[in-house]
Amino acid sequence: MSKFGELLHTQVPVLIDFYTDWNESSVAMHPVIRDVAAALGDKAKVIRIDVDKNQELANALRIKGLPTLMLYKQGQMIWRQSGELDANTLISIVQGQY
């Protein structure tokens, strides 16, 4: 989990998508997350974490519903939501943190 902490301490906001490949809503978010990453460019970091491969981290963060999206700024979680969102909504949430 120390690597996770290192990912969060950046000058730009970090959007994290916790997903699995067998969850229909998670799969539906794949193109949305890709579009968000492309739209934000280097103004934010977008990370996808497979909960099946990172169960210890998912348990520590109490990930229950999928997908779960989190936004960190300077190492602190400032927003969290489970479920699907559209790209424009996500982009607006992240852009509000520049």
QUIZI-V837948 format. One record per residue. RES is the residue in three letters. SS is DSSP state (helix for helix, strand for strand, loop for the rest). PHI is phi in whole degrees, -180 to 180 (NA if undefined). D_FIRST is the distance of its C-alpha to the first C-alpha in Angstrom with 2 decimals. Layout:
res={RES | RES}
ss={SS | SS}
phi={PHI | PHI}
d_first={D_FIRST | D_FIRST}
This chain:
res={MET | SER | LYS | PHE | GLY | GLU | LEU | LEU | HIS | THR | GLN | VAL | PRO | VAL | LEU | ILE | ASP | PHE | TYR | THR | ASP | TRP | ASN | GLU | SER | SER | VAL | ALA | MET | HIS | PRO | VAL | ILE | ARG | ASP | VAL | ALA | ALA | ALA | LEU | GLY | ASP | LYS | ALA | LYS | VAL | ILE | ARG | ILE | ASP | VAL | ASP | LYS | ASN | GLN | GLU | LEU | ALA | ASN | ALA | LEU | ARG | ILE | LYS | GLY | LEU | PRO | THR | LEU | MET | LEU | TYR | LYS | GLN | GLY | GLN | MET | ILE | TRP | ARG | GLN | SER | GLY | GLU | LEU | ASP | ALA | ASN | THR | LEU | ILE | SER | ILE | VAL | GLN | GLY | GLN | TYR}
ss={loop | helix | helix | helix | helix | helix | helix | helix | loop | loop | loop | loop | strand | strand | strand | strand | strand | strand | strand | loop | loop | loop | loop | helix | helix | helix | helix | helix | helix | helix | helix | helix | helix | helix | helix | helix | helix | helix | helix | helix | helix | helix | helix | strand | strand | strand | strand | strand | strand | strand | loop | loop | loop | loop | helix | helix | helix | helix | helix | helix | loop | loop | loop | loop | loop | loop | loop | strand | strand | strand | strand | strand | strand | loop | loop | strand | strand | strand | strand | strand | strand | strand | loop | loop | loop | loop | helix | helix | helix | helix | helix | helix | helix | helix | helix | loop | loop | loop}
phi={NA | -65 | -63 | -60 | -60 | -65 | -63 | -86 | -90 | -130 | -80 | -109 | -61 | -121 | -99 | -117 | -110 | -90 | -145 | -137 | -80 | -98 | -93 | -58 | -66 | -62 | -63 | -64 | -81 | -52 | -68 | -65 | -63 | -62 | -65 | -63 | -60 | -66 | -69 | -82 | 57 | -89 | -83 | -156 | -107 | -118 | -126 | -113 | -126 | -78 | -67 | -66 | -93 | -136 | -66 | -63 | -65 | -60 | -67 | -63 | -93 | 56 | -75 | -114 | -91 | -125 | -73 | -115 | -112 | -133 | -122 | -114 | -136 | 51 | 84 | -111 | -71 | -117 | -160 | -153 | -156 | -104 | 109 | -81 | -136 | -87 | -60 | -62 | -64 | -61 | -61 | -62 | -62 | -69 | -62 | -67 | -107 | -70}
d_first={0.00 | 3.80 | 5.30 | 5.05 | 6.67 | 8.92 | 10.05 | 11.33 | 13.39 | 16.36 | 20.00 | 20.19 | 18.97 | 16.04 | 16.92 | 14.45 | 16.14 | 14.56 | 17.16 | 18.62 | 21.57 | 23.69 | 23.65 | 26.70 | 25.53 | 22.31 | 24.58 | 27.00 | 24.42 | 23.74 | 26.81 | 26.27 | 22.80 | 24.41 | 27.28 | 25.18 | 23.30 | 26.76 | 28.36 | 25.86 | 25.72 | 24.18 | 24.44 | 21.07 | 18.03 | 17.69 | 14.67 | 14.93 | 12.25 | 13.89 | 12.98 | 14.80 | 12.53 | 9.23 | 10.73 | 8.15 | 6.49 | 10.23 | 11.36 | 9.33 | 10.80 | 14.01 | 14.73 | 18.29 | 20.47 | 20.08 | 19.77 | 17.75 | 17.76 | 16.03 | 17.14 | 15.48 | 17.68 | 16.90 | 13.44 | 15.10 | 15.40 | 19.14 | 19.89 | 18.86 | 21.09 | 21.29 | 23.96 | 25.67 | 26.74 | 28.98 | 28.13 | 30.44 | 28.90 | 25.36 | 26.75 | 28.65 | 25.68 | 23.67 | 26.86 | 27.48 | 24.55 | 25.84}
